[in-house]
Amino acid sequence: MFEVINDVIKGCNDFLWGWFMIILLLGTHLFITVRTKFIQRKTFKAIKLSVTKDPDSAGDISPFQALATALASTIGTGNIIGVGTAIALGGPGAVLWCWLTGVFGIATKYAESLISVKYRVKTKDGRMLGGAMFALERGIKIKWLGKLLAVLFAAFAVLASFGIGSGVQVNAISSIMNNTFDLGSVELLGQNVSVVAIIVGAVVSVVTAVVIFGGIKSISKVCELLVPVMAVFYVLGCITVLVMNFDVLGEAIVLICKSAFAPMSAAGGFVGSTIMIAARHGIARGLFSNESGMGSAPIVASAAQSRNSVRQAMISSTGTFWDTVVVCLMTGLVLVSSIIKNPNISASDGGDLTYKAFEQIPIIGTPVLVIGIVAFAYSTILGWSYYGERCVEYLFGRKGMIPYKLVFVFVLLVGPVLALDIVWSLADIFNALMAIPNLIAVIALSGVIVKETNYYLYGNRLDEYDKSSIPTLKK
């Protein structure tokens, strides 16, 4: 029975991540890149805006807190284990496809964040709510279609929060802890479960519950402190490995580029792959990592204090730059160069591959990876708990928020004992299902995106306040 369920899940994943999703995702990235006149060239201006406060504007948290919370959910296991999994399944060429997804995904992250802020609403108690569900409901002219797509997006986002947002993350923490500490196993519900997995599930669920029951301000404060430290810590570890592998770094770059556009036979520790396989796994992991096109990060962007939609959209787009263009690329180079330099390292297991790559650093290599994965995964859990909560509130009102948080914490408790391959497959499925209605919103409202961009950005009005009134929810 378990094998049948596994086969069904794998079949759904293969179908959703065939040519349809690749064309839809990359097509949207390219379409918005062209329509926004290559918004990526404004990335460094956006980085400057991200550390500029906007306290006199409507919103619940600062622009940087919104970015930090979004980065908390995106800089996670997708950057570490996810890249390793992509290489294991798609070969070294998957790294380039993952990176390209990030480069062009900056435009889509900008666009989806813009419409989320543009169409946000506020509650009677003054809280800001936004995201693809409100953009679809308020922006699409065919009202019944917009509402249907909004409900589907919110429902898929809730399910995704149990996969990418909690199950995958706590499973990753458990896996890396099991590799580091061996405390044996006990029999639980008819199967052997490691003691480490039980401890991880209990600790993570309790610590998460303390934070998420404090609301967005509590979550954003933790993320604001945690994200910069963990990112710098991990990047320094990557730089150390790359310096050690400097003699094969050029060879690694050439191999990544060649195998992204040409069929590769199995050799040198890598599996054989076709262009389609490399592209599929690279793009899937790219989306998993930076979430451009999924519509997740715009949910928290809508809560930011921002004087206009373009300003916050630019800040949000920097999340994809840091996440994929920088961190994922460094991880990919670390892994591919490590396999080339150490032929005994097998690329067949993504998580183990990352672990062995960091083992090259004497004494501190393993602690750097362990601390990095734990911090990345935990921050992702916090960010996604907020996304899921907002979507539950959209579907069921405030009465659904407490039950959702309890289920979310329960998933964290049992997540460490679930099979990793099934968890990853489910995460990919919900990612794709969530992305479809969001990408429809981005394409359908591209005219609004262009109009706002031309007025505020290219019209040199980024400091101007949007005078449009923000509607208040009646319920």
C-alpha positions in Angstrom: 0.0 0.0 0.0 2.8 2.4 0.9 4.6 1.7 -2.4 1.3 2.4 -4.3 0.9 5.8 -2.6 4.6 6.6 -3.2 4.1 5.8 -6.9 1.0 8.0 -7.2 2.8 10.9 -5.5 5.8 10.4 -7.8 3.6 10.3 -10.9 1.8 13.5 -9.9 5.1 15.2 -9.3 6.5 14.1 -12.7 3.4 15.3 -14.5 3.3 18.7 -12.8 7.0 19.3 -13.3 7.0 18.3 -17.0 7.3 20.8 -19.8 4.1 22.5 -18.8 5.5 23.9 -15.5 8.9 24.7 -17.1 7.3 26.7 -19.9 4.8 28.4 -17.6 7.4 29.4 -15.0 10.2 30.4 -17.2 7.8 31.9 -19.7 6.4 34.2 -17.0 9.8 35.1 -15.8 10.9 36.2 -19.3 7.5 37.8 -20.1 7.7 40.0 -17.0 11.4 40.7 -17.5 10.6 42.2 -20.9 7.5 44.1 -19.8 9.3 45.7 -16.9 12.2 46.7 -19.1 14.6 44.2 -17.4 13.8 45.2 -13.8 16.8 43.1 -12.7 19.1 46.0 -13.5 17.6 47.9 -10.6 18.6 45.3 -8.1 21.3 47.3 -6.3 18.9 50.3 -6.0 16.4 47.9 -4.5 19.0 46.6 -2.0 19.6 50.2 -0.9 15.8 50.7 -0.4 15.6 47.5 1.6 17.6 49.1 4.5 15.7 52.3 4.3 12.9 52.7 6.8 9.4 54.0 5.9 7.7 54.6 9.3 5.1 57.1 8.1 3.5 54.6 5.7 0.6 52.2 6.3 1.7 48.8 7.4 2.4 46.5 10.3 6.2 45.9 10.1 9.2 47.7 8.5 10.3 47.0 4.9 13.4 45.2 6.1 11.4 43.1 8.6 9.2 42.0 5.7 12.2 41.2 3.6 13.8 39.3 6.4 10.7 37.2 7.1 10.4 36.5 3.3 14.1 35.5 3.2 13.6 33.4 6.3 11.2 31.3 4.3 13.2 31.2 1.2 16.8 30.8 2.5 16.3 27.3 3.8 17.0 23.7 3.0 16.4 24.4 -0.7 19.7 26.3 -0.6 21.6 23.4 1.0 19.9 20.0 0.6 17.7 21.1 -2.3 20.7 22.0 -4.5 22.3 18.7 -3.6 19.1 16.9 -4.5 19.0 18.7 -7.8 22.5 17.6 -8.6 21.8 14.1 -7.5 18.8 13.8 -9.8 19.7 16.1 -12.7 23.5 16.2 -12.8 25.7 19.3 -12.5 23.7 21.1 -15.2 20.8 21.5 -12.8 22.9 24.2 -10.9 22.8 26.5 -13.9 19.1 26.0 -14.5 18.5 26.7 -10.8 20.6 29.9 -11.1 18.9 31.1 -14.3 15.5 30.5 -12.6 16.7 32.9 -9.9 18.0 35.6 -12.3 14.8 35.8 -14.3 12.7 35.1 -11.2 13.7 38.4 -9.8 11.2 40.0 -12.2 8.4 37.7 -11.2 9.0 38.2 -7.5 8.8 41.9 -8.2 5.6 41.6 -10.1 3.8 39.3 -7.7 4.8 41.5 -4.7 3.6 44.7 -6.6 0.1 43.4 -7.1 -0.1 42.0 -3.6 0.7 45.5 -2.1 -1.5 47.2 -4.7 -4.6 45.1 -3.9 -4.0 44.6 -0.1 -6.8 45.2 2.4 -6.9 45.9 6.1 -8.9 44.4 8.9 -11.1 46.2 11.3 -8.3 46.1 13.9 -5.9 47.7 11.4 -3.8 44.7 10.3 -2.7 44.6 6.7 -3.6 41.5 4.6 -2.5 40.8 1.1 -1.2 38.2 -1.3 -2.3 36.5 -4.6 -5.7 35.7 -3.2 -6.6 39.4 -2.8 -4.9 40.4 -6.1 -7.0 37.7 -7.9 -10.3 38.6 -6.1 -9.9 42.3 -6.5 -7.9 42.6 -9.7 -9.4 40.0 -12.1 -12.4 41.6 -13.9 -14.3 38.3 -14.2 -15.3 38.2 -10.5 -16.3 34.6 -10.1 -13.1 33.4 -11.8 -11.0 35.7 -9.7 -12.7 34.4 -6.5 -12.3 30.7 -7.6 -8.6 31.2 -8.3 -8.1 33.1 -5.0 -9.6 30.2 -3.0 -7.5 27.6 -4.9 -4.4 29.6 -4.3 -5.1 30.0 -0.5 -6.0 26.3 -0.2 -2.8 25.1 -2.0 -0.7 27.6 0.1 -2.1 26.1 3.3 -1.2 22.6 2.1 2.2 23.8 0.9 2.9 25.2 4.4 2.7 21.7 5.7 5.2 20.5 3.1 7.8 23.1 2.1 7.0 25.1 5.2 7.2 22.5 8.0 7.6 18.8 7.0 10.6 19.3 4.7 12.3 21.7 7.1 12.0 19.7 10.3 12.9 16.5 8.3 16.1 18.2 7.1 17.0 19.2 10.7 16.4 15.7 11.9 18.5 14.2 9.0 21.5 16.4 9.6 21.3 15.8 13.4 21.1 12.0 12.8 24.3 12.2 10.7 26.0 14.1 13.5 24.7 12.4 16.6 23.8 8.7 17.0 21.6 8.1 20.1 20.1 4.9 18.8 16.5 4.1 18.1 13.2 3.0 19.8 10.1 1.3 18.5 7.2 3.6 18.0 3.9 2.6 16.3 5.5 -0.6 14.9 8.6 1.0 13.4 12.1 1.9 14.5 12.4 5.7 15.1 15.7 7.4 16.0 15.9 9.0 19.3 17.3 12.1 17.7 14.3 12.4 15.4 12.0 12.3 18.4 14.0 15.0 20.3 14.2 17.2 17.2 10.4 17.0 16.6 9.6 17.8 20.2 12.1 20.7 20.5 11.3 22.4 17.2 7.5 22.1 17.7 7.7 23.7 21.1 10.1 26.5 20.2 8.1 27.3 17.0 4.8 27.4 18.9 6.2 30.0 21.3 7.1 32.3 18.4 4.2 31.9 16.0 1.5 32.3 18.7 3.0 35.8 19.1 1.9 36.9 15.6 3.7 38.6 12.7 5.5 41.1 14.9 7.0 38.3 17.0 8.0 36.3 13.9 9.5 39.3 12.1 11.6 40.3 15.1 13.1 36.8 15.3 13.7 36.7 11.5 15.3 40.2 11.5 17.9 39.0 13.9 18.4 35.5 12.7 18.5 35.8 8.9 21.5 38.2 8.4 23.6 36.2 10.9 22.8 32.8 9.5 23.3 33.9 5.9 26.8 35.4 6.5 27.8 32.4 8.6 26.8 29.9 5.8 28.4 32.0 3.0 31.7 32.2 4.8 31.6 28.4 5.1 31.0 28.1 1.3 33.8 30.6 0.6 36.2 28.4 2.7 35.4 25.3 0.7 35.7 27.1 -2.6 39.1 28.4 -1.6 40.1 24.8 -0.8 38.8 23.6 -4.2 40.2 26.6 -6.1 42.3 24.4 -8.4 39.2 22.6 -9.8 36.8 25.6 -9.6 37.2 26.5 -13.3 36.6 22.8 -14.3 33.4 22.8 -12.1 32.0 26.0 -13.8 32.7 24.5 -17.3 31.0 21.2 -16.4 27.9 23.0 -15.0 27.5 25.1 -18.1 28.2 22.2 -20.6 25.9 19.7 -18.9 23.0 22.2 -18.7 22.7 22.2 -22.5 24.0 18.8 -23.5 23.1 15.2 -22.6 25.6 13.9 -20.0 26.7 10.3 -19.4 27.3 9.0 -15.9 31.0 9.8 -15.0 33.1 11.1 -12.2 30.6 10.5 -9.5 27.7 12.2 -11.4 24.6 10.5 -12.7 23.8 10.6 -16.4 21.2 13.2 -17.4 19.4 14.7 -20.3 18.8 18.4 -20.8 15.2 17.9 -19.8 16.1 16.2 -16.6 18.7 18.8 -15.7 16.3 21.6 -16.5 13.4 20.1 -14.6 15.2 19.4 -11.4 17.1 22.7 -11.6 14.0 24.8 -12.1 12.0 22.8 -9.5 14.7 23.4 -6.9 15.1 27.0 -8.0 11.4 27.6 -7.4 11.6 25.7 -4.1 14.5 27.8 -3.0 13.5 31.3 -4.1 9.8 30.8 -4.4 9.5 33.3 -7.3 6.2 32.7 -8.9 4.7 30.9 -6.0 3.1 33.9 -4.4 4.4 33.2 -0.9 6.7 36.1 -0.1 4.2 38.7 -1.3 1.9 37.7 1.5 4.3 39.2 4.1 5.3 42.0 1.7 1.7 43.2 2.0 2.2 43.8 5.7 5.2 46.1 5.2 5.1 49.9 5.8 5.5 51.2 2.2 4.5 54.4 0.6 3.7 52.7 -2.8 3.5 49.3 -4.3 6.6 49.6 -6.5 8.9 50.5 -3.6 8.0 47.4 -1.6 8.0 45.2 -4.8 11.6 46.2 -5.5 12.6 45.4 -1.9 10.9 42.0 -2.1 12.7 41.2 -5.4 16.1 41.3 -3.7 15.1 38.2 -1.8 15.4 36.1 -5.0 18.8 37.8 -5.7 20.3 36.8 -2.3 18.6 33.4 -2.2 19.4 32.0 -5.6 21.7 34.2 -7.5 24.1 34.3 -4.6 23.5 31.5 -2.0 22.3 28.7 -4.3 25.1 29.4 -6.8 27.7 29.2 -4.1 26.2 25.9 -2.8 26.2 24.4 -6.3 29.8 25.4 -6.9 30.8 23.9 -3.6 29.1 20.6 -4.3 30.3 20.2 -7.9 33.9 21.2 -7.2 33.9 18.9 -4.2 32.8 15.9 -6.3 35.5 16.6 -8.9 38.2 17.0 -6.3 37.1 14.0 -4.3 36.1 11.1 -6.6 35.0 9.0 -3.6 32.1 11.4 -3.0 29.0 10.1 -4.7 26.4 12.5 -6.0 23.6 10.0 -5.6 22.3 11.4 -2.3 21.7 15.1 -2.1 21.8 15.5 1.7 24.8 13.3 2.1 26.6 15.1 -0.7 26.3 18.4 1.1 27.5 16.9 4.3 30.6 15.4 2.7 31.4 18.6 0.9 31.6 20.5 4.2 33.6 17.7 5.9 36.5 19.0 3.8 36.8 21.9 6.3 38.9 20.6 9.2 37.2 20.8 12.6 34.6 23.4 11.9 33.1 22.1 8.6 30.5 19.8 10.1 29.4 22.4 12.7 29.0 25.1 10.1 26.7 22.9 8.0 24.7 21.6 11.0 24.2 25.1 12.4 23.4 26.4 8.9 20.7 23.8 8.2 19.1 24.1 11.6 19.0 28.0 11.4 17.9 28.0 7.8 15.2 25.4 8.3 13.9 26.9 11.5 13.6 30.4 9.9 11.7 28.9 7.0 9.3 27.3 9.4 8.6 30.7 11.0 8.0 32.4 7.6 5.7 29.7 6.2 3.7 29.6 9.4 2.7 33.2 8.7 1.9 32.5 5.0 -0.3 29.6 5.9 -2.0 31.5 8.7 -2.9 34.4 6.4 -4.4 32.0 3.8 -6.4 30.2 6.5 -7.7 33.6 7.6 -8.7 34.4 4.0 -10.6 31.1 3.7 -12.1 30.7 7.2 -11.7 34.0 9.0 -9.9 34.5 12.3 -11.6 31.4 13.8 -9.4 29.2 11.7 -6.1 30.6 12.9 -5.7 28.7 16.2 -6.6 25.3 14.7 -4.2 25.9 11.9 -1.3 26.7 14.2 -2.0 23.6 16.2 -1.9 21.4 13.1 1.2 23.2 11.9 3.0 22.4 15.2 1.8 18.8 15.1 3.3 18.4 11.6 6.6 19.6 13.1 6.3 17.0 15.8 5.8 14.0 13.4 7.8 15.4 10.4 11.2 14.0 11.5 10.0 10.4 11.1 8.5 10.8 7.6 10.4 9.4 4.5 12.4 12.3 3.0 11.7 11.5 -0.7 8.0 11.5 -0.2 8.1 14.8 1.8 10.2 16.4 -1.0 7.8 15.1 -3.7 4.7 16.4 -1.9 6.4 19.8 -1.4 7.1 20.0 -5.2 3.5 19.1 -6.0 2.0 21.8 -3.7 4.6 24.3 -4.9 3.4 23.7 -8.5 -0.3 23.8 -7.6 0.2 27.0 -5.7 2.2 28.6 -8.4 -0.4 28.2 -11.2 -3.1 30.6 -9.9 -0.5 33.0 -8.8 1.2 33.1 -12.2 -2.2 33.6 -13.8 -2.6 36.7 -11.6 0.8 38.0 -12.6 0.1 37.6 -16.3 -3.5 38.8 -16.2 -2.5 41.9 -14.2 0.7 42.6 -16.1 -0.9 45.8 -17.5 -1.3 47.1 -13.9 2.3 46.1 -13.1 3.7 48.0 -16.2 1.6 51.1 -15.4 2.7 51.2 -11.7 6.3 50.6 -12.7 6.4 53.3 -15.3 4.8 55.8 -13.0 6.8 55.2 -9.8 10.1 53.7 -10.9 10.8 55.1 -14.4 8.9 58.3 -13.7 11.3 58.9 -10.7 8.4 59.0 -8.1 9.6 56.2 -5.7 9.3 58.6 -2.8 5.7 59.6 -3.7 2.9 58.3 -1.5 0.1 56.3 -3.1 -3.1 58.2 -2.3 -5.4 55.3 -3.1 -7.5 54.2 -0.1 -7.0 50.7 1.3 -10.4 49.0 1.7 -11.4 47.5 5.1 -12.7 44.0 5.3 -16.3 43.8 6.6 -15.9 40.3 8.1 
